[in-house]
Amino acid sequence: MSFLGVSMAEPGNTVREPAREIPVLAETDVVVCGGGPAGVGAALAAARNGARVMLVENQICLGGMATSGLMNRLGPYHDQRDTIVGGIPLEVVSRLVDMGAARRPEPCPRDQPDRYWVPFDPEALKVLLDDLAEEAGVELLLGGRAAGVVADADDLKGIFIEGKAGRQAILARVVIDATGDGDVAALAGAPCVMGREGDGLTQPISLMSKAHNHDLAATKAYIGEHLDRLLGEAAAEGAPSRIAAGTDNLLRDDESYFNVNHVFGSDATDPRQLTRAAVAARRQVWRNLQFLRRHVPGCAQAYLAATASLLGVRESRRVLGDYVLTGEDVLEARQFPDQIARYACWIDIHTVDPDSKPGPLAGKGPAPGTSYGIPYRCLLPKRIDNLLVAGRCLSATHEGLASARMMPCCMAMGQAAGTAAALCVEEAVAPRALDTERVRTRLRAQGAVL
């Protein structure tokens, strides 16, 4: 096949890359791959516990979905009665409150969304995370992506990264995969799964956006009163069907962060599928705003202020670890002797395709006043030594992930992974050989709620 006289590779074809010597960029105690909520929690915890830490992030800022992704609401931090997330996740939101850039979290019922979530300013969070990393002594490397692993059989020794300087190596005593997609674990050969059991379909991808210059009170009241009719009109005009999503996660009266689109059937680990999802999601965002301008009072002069630079991927690879968190664990508020975090969000599953229902556990959660534990074993990929995972790629089922994927929970997992990594360096043991009670004791001393 050729295009403009240039030979095009057929699917499945390969080329041989000449062997080359890869320069070592750094040798450190802990390298964290991914600077989203989980990666930030991991890097800060490892550094604060005395380890030398390098944090590698592909974007030009930290925060992941909380910043580049424009997902401007954190939470929940509570079980509808008591605060159950402490440590670094609570520190971050408290610092944002002090900056005038977030609302203080408060326990409240799920049916009060204006209080259940914690809205915040993503731009303020970018600056805060830079400050926290500098205060902790974390060495940042932005614009880099994990592209391979340095390993002796199943014993991880570091990672290869790709960036502006080409291919480089970072050697580390412990590696933490906080990429969300389990990139490092997959490159290392750890067993992973994708999507729901049976067909492998994943939750849809979305793209957050922000609109300015509208009367939010009028918009919200009108949508609430006329939602069924508006949904029919939106479908007829080809606008997204989730037109109301986003009207409850606000920090300021003159702006709205919308989460209105669903792109189904995309594998977030496939670059071509990810590209198609990004293009489709941007079109949906634009059509949604034009629909609101035409049909909803208060929106006639609204304009699109921003779309996220990072797609909202709810689900991709999940590492198979020494324990797999299940939907039943969530609903029954199960506790574990090695739990390193607690959480209580409902099973937030978005249907995997437009013509099906999300499953019998969707929308259900632990009883108010109860929460489930996340075992340390969920952070330990099978077969691979010197590797911990944290965040969306934890060892969980489709349903278990749907609760644990929320940003405060991911950051709490990150804090646990970073603390464990620092203890591994301190005690010269692999993560699987670490005494989990030592991790739990250190986490409690750092304000984590277990």
N, C-alpha and C positions, 0 to 999 in steps of 0.2 A: 504494500500500500504506500502511496506517496501523496504529499500535499505540497503544491507549489514547487515540485521537483525535489522535495526533501523526503527521504525514506521514513515512514512511520512504522513503529514497532507493532506487531500483532500482539493481542493479549496472550500472556504466557511466555512470550519471548524473554530472553535474558541477555545481558552483556556482562563481560568479565571486567571488574575493576582491578587495576594493577595494585599489588601490595605496596604499602607505604608505611613509613614511620610516623606515628601520631604524637605530636607534642603534648606533654603533660602540663596542663594549665595550672593545676593546684593539687596538693596533697593535704587532706584535711581529716578531721575525725568523722564528721557527718556531712553528707551531701543530701540536700532535700530537692527533689525534682517537682516543680510546680509551686507557684506562689499564690494560690487561692487561699481560702480560709483554712483548709487543712494544712497546707504547706507553711503558711505564716505561723499557725499554732505550733507546728513541729519545729520550725527553725528557731523561734523565740524560746521555746522550752528547752531545746537542746543547748542553745547558747547560754541561757540563764543557769543551766545546770553544769556549766563548766566546759562544754565541748567547743572545739573549733568547728564552725559551721559555714558552709557555702549553700546559698539558696539560688537555684536556677529557675528562671521564669521566662517563658516565651514572649509575653507581652512587655510593654515598657513601664508597667506599674504593677504593684502587688494588689491582691484582693480578688482576682479572678471574677467570678460572677457578681461579687459585691461591688466591683468598681468597673472593670471593662464590660461586664455583663449588664450593668445598670439595674440589677435586682436590688432595689433600695429598701428592702424590708428584711429585718432579721427576726428570727424567732421560730417557734416560741422558746422562751427561756424558762418556762414554768410548766407545771402539770395541771394548770387551771386553778391551783390553790396555793402552791409554794414554788419558789424559785429552785430549779434543779440543775441549772447550768451555771457554774462558777468559773474560777480560774481565768485564763486568758480571754475566752469569749466574753465574759462579763466585764473584764478590765477594758477591753476594746470598746464596748458600747458605753461604759461609764466615761471613758476619755472623750468619746464623741459627744456625749451629753454635756460635758464640761466645755467643749468647743462650741456649744450651741448648734450642733449638727445632728442631733438625734433626740428621740423621746425616750425617757427612762422606761425600762421594761416593768410591767406590773402584771401579777397573776389575774387572769380574768377568763370567763367562759369562751369556748370556741365560737359561739354565735355572736360575739361582739368583735368583729374583725378590726374595727377602728382602734381597739385597745390590745387585741391579741398579738398583733405584730408590732415590731419596733421600726418605724421608718427612720431613715438616716440619709445624709448627703454623701453620695459616692465620691465626690471630689474631695471632701474633707477627709474621707477614709483613706484615699490615696496618700495624702500628706501624713496622716497619723501613722500609717503602716511603715512608711519610710523612716519616720522618727523612731518608732519602736524597734525596728531592725537595727538602726544605728546605735540606739541606746544599749541594745543587747550585745552588740559586737558581731552581728551577722554580716558576712560578706555576701553582697548581692551580685548576681550576674543576670542582667535583663537581656532579652533578645536571644536567648539560647534555648535549645530544645534537646531533650535526651534522644539520641539516635542509635544507641547501642550500649552494651554492657561490657565491662572488663571483668572477666570471671575465670576462675580456675575450677572447671567442672561446674558444680552447683554452688560454689562458694563465691559470692559477689565481692569484687575488689574495687569497684568504681563504675563510672559511666563514661561513654563517649557523648559529646554534645556537638551540635551543629549550630553555627552562628555566623556573624559577619567575618570572623577570622577563620572560617572553615571548620574543619573537624579537629577537636581537641579532646583530651582525656582529663577527667577529674578522679583522682584516687581517694578512697575514703574507707574508713573502718566499718561504717554502717551507712547504708543507703535507704532513704525514705522515699517511697513513691506516693506523691500527692498530686499526680497529674489528672486525677478524675477518671481518665480512661484506662488506667492501669498500664500505661505505656512501658514503664521500666519492667514491671513484673512480666509482661508479655515478651519483651525482648530477652529477658533472662530465662524464659522457658517455663515460668510458673503456670500451672493450670488455671485457665480462666473460663468463664461462661458469659453469655450475652443474652439479655432479654428474658422473657418469661419462659417458664418450663413448657416444653411441648413444641412451640414454633419459633422461639428465639426472638420474637418481635419486642421492640423496646418502646418505652414511652416516647411521645413525639418531642421534637425539638421546637423551641420557640425563640423569638428575638424580642427583647425588651425595647421599649421606646419611651420617649418623654415628650409631652405636648405642653405648650404654654398658651397663655392669652385666652383662657376660657373661663366661664362661670361654673365652677365645679359644683356648687350647691344646686344650681338649676339643672346641670347635666345629670347629676346623680339622682335627683328627685324624678326627673322625667323618665330616665331609663328604668328606675324601679317601678314606675306606674305602667309603662308601656312596653315592657321587655318582650313579651310574647310576640306582639305585632312587629316590633323592631327586628326580632330574630328572623321572622318570615321575610321581611323586606330586605334584610341583609343577605339572606340566602339567594333571593331573586337577583340581587345586584352583584353577587360574587364577592361580597365582603366577608371577612372572618365572622364566625358565629359566636365568638366570645367577646362581643362588643362592650360588655360591662366590666370585663376583668381589668382591674387596676385602679378602680375608683375608691379603694379603701386603704391604699398603702401610701399615704401622703404625709409629707412633712410641712409643706407650705401650700397656701390656698390657691396660688396662681400656677401650679404645675401638677401634672399627673404623670405617673409612670405606668405605662400600659403593658400588660402581658396578655395579648389578645389573639395570638396566632398559634397554630399547630401545624407542623410539617411532619407528616407521617411516613413511616417506612424508611427512615434514613439511618444508616450505620455511621455513627460519629467517628469511627476509626478509619473510614474510607474517605480519602480526600475528595474524590469526585462526588460522592453522595453528600458530603459536607458542603461542597460548593453549591450544589443544586439546592440544598436546604437553605443556605444563606440567601440566595437570590429569591427563592420563593417566599421566605419569611419577610424580606424587605418589601416585596410587593404587597403582601398581606397587611403590613403595618400602614403603608400608604393608602391602600383602599379603605382600611378601617377609619382612618382620620377623615378621608373625603366623605365617607358615609355619615360620620358624626356631624360634619360641617353642614351637610344637606338636610339632615333629618332631626337633629337633637338640639333643643334650645340651649343656649349658652356656649355652643361650639362653632358658631358661624365664622368667627375670626380666629379660631385656634390654628396654631401652626406646629409643625413637627420640629422640635428643638434638637433632638438627637435620637439616633438609633445606636444600640450597643455595638461595640467592636468585638464582642465575644458572644457566640451563640449560646443559648440556654439549653444545654444538653442534660436531660434528666437522668439518662441511663445509657451506659455503654458496657464496656467490660467490667465484670466483677471477678475479683480474684477468689479462687477457692482456697480458703484458709483452714486452720486447724479446727475452727468452729464456723458454722454458717448461721447467721442471724436470720430468723424466719418471721413471717407475719404473725404466727401464733405466739412467738416470743414477745412481740410488740403488744398484741391484744391482751395477753395474759399477764403483762407487766412482770415478766420473769427476771429473777435476779441470779447472778452468777458469782462464784467465789473470786474470779479474776476480772470482774468488770472494772473498766477504767473510765467509764462515763455513764451518765444516765440521760434518757430522753423520753419524750412523751407525745410527740406529734402523731397525728393520725396517719393512716396509710394513704398517702397522697398520690394515688395512681391516676394519671391521665390516660384515657383509653388509647390503646396502641394503634387503632385505626378508626376512621370515622363511622364505621357501620357496626361496631361492636361495643359491648359494655366492658368496663374496666375490671370486672371480677368481683367475687363475693366479699372480699375483705376490704375493697376500696371504700374510703371514707370512714372506716371504723378506726377506733383508737383505744388506748387504755382508759379505764374508768377515771374520772376526775379525781385528782389527789394521788394517783399512782403513776409509776413510770417504770420503764424497763432498763436493764443494764446492757452495756455493750462489752462483751468479753475481750480481753487482750488477745485471745486466740484468733479473733476476727481480723487482726492486723498482721498475722503471720502467714504468708503464702506457703503452701505446701511445697516441699522439695528444695526450696531455695534458702540458703543461709545468708545472714547479714543484710537481709531486706525486710523492711516493715512497710506496710501500706496504711494510708489514712485518707478518710474522706469518701467520696462517691464510689471508689473502687474497692471498698471493704468487702470482706467475705459475707455475703448476704444473699437471700433469695430476692426475686423480683419484688415481692411484697415487703420484705424486711427493709430493703433499700429505700422503698418509697417513703418510709418514715425517717430513716436515719440520714437521708441525703440533705437535710436542711443545714444551712450554713453554721449556726452555733454548734450543732452536733459535730459537723465536720471539723470545726476548729478545736473542739474538745478532744476528738480522736487524734488530731494533730498534736495537741499538747501531750497526750499520753505517748504517742509514738516518739516525739522528740525527747521526752523525759527518759523513756526506755532506752533510746539510742545513746544518750549521754551516760546512763548507768552501764550500758554494755561496754562503752569505751573505758569508763572508770574501773570496771571489774574484769575487763579483758575476757568477756564471754559473748557468745552469739545471742541474738534476741530470743531464740527459742529456749535457751538455757537459763535465761534470766529469771530470778525469783520474782514472780509477779507481785508478791506482797511488798517487796522493796519499791516497785513502781507505784503501787497504790499509796504507800506511806508518803512517798515524795510528792505525789499529786495532791494529797490532802494538805500537805504543808504549803502548797502553792495555791490553795483556795479552791481546788476542784471539788465538786460534789459527787460523791460516789455512793 
